[in-house]
């Protein structure tokens, strides 16, 4: 039963990610870029790169490529 539940949860996550990527594709955005833009829009300016990294839960050096 646990294995079946894990497979179902995995399948739902996969479908959500795929749908999200399909909607962002025509905009030329990756899911990570869309997430970063959402954080920037919702932030009180100015938002420093290190703060963006914290909010995205990524290391600061990874913000630049995003």
Secondary structure, 3 states (H helix, E strand, C coil): CHHHHHHHHHHHHHHHHHHHHHHHHCCCCCHHHHHHHHHHHHCCCCCCHHHHHHHHCCCHHHCCCC
